[in-house]
Amino acid sequence: MRLSEFIINDIKPLNNSSKISDLQLLFNQLTYSHIPVKDENDTYLGSFSETDAHCFESNKLLSEYAYALEDFYVRDTTIWLDVLEAFAKNSANIIPVLDARNVYLGYYELNDVISLFNETPFFFEAGGILVIEKGLLDYSFSEISQIIESNNGKLLGAFVSKIKNDVVQITLKIGNSSLNDIIQTFRRYSYNIVSGHEEDSYNESLKERSDYLRKYLNI
């Protein structure tokens, strides 16, 4: 199914000659984070956020607050991962959609795009979730794939979930294999294991030995 089939037109963009009270009323009636705005020629100008709208004077025109318009949008040809990124970057739950000629077509709603993500094998295929981390300059996806496949695992999905202080964190979905052997191999390749959805027997073994040593020292 093409993502463009999810374009919604329930809410029409406000005109920049509309009053702020019209914008505030829409936000009071809806749960959207932003409302798109166009000019007299139906050209998309940007979107007002709910946070800003409630700070404006209700008797003024939208055009008087043009400086507060947030100029974000996607094309009707933009792939769903980039659309999802646009939602995150702009802290929005709707994203205006324009065609190649910058004509406003409607908007995407966050829940609709997330539903597509939920239909990918990363979510619905059986498997374990493993989160690993390594230096930003030291990791490679080819090495990660090789480690998983050398342990008879199947990589169902992978994405960089965090980058901080030159350390990259990668979330993996792995099928067809127990995670334990894969975890031990990642450790040999100097990856830090942040979390694993299956039991990590290496950590469990260390914990048991630590408990035994503590009991011995307390005798």
Buried (B, 14 or more C-beta within 10 A) or exposed (E): EEBBEBBEEEBEBBBBEBBBBBBBEBBEEEEBBBBBBBBEEEEBBBBBBBEBBEEBEEEEBBBEBBEBBBEBBBBBEBEBEEBBEBBEEBEBBBBBBBEEEEEBBBBBBBEBBEEBEEEBEBEEBEBBBBBBBBEEEEBEEEBBBEBBBEBEBBBBBBEEEEEEEEBBBBBBBBBBBBBBBBBBBBBEBEBEBBEBEBEBBBEEEEEEEEEEEEEEEEE
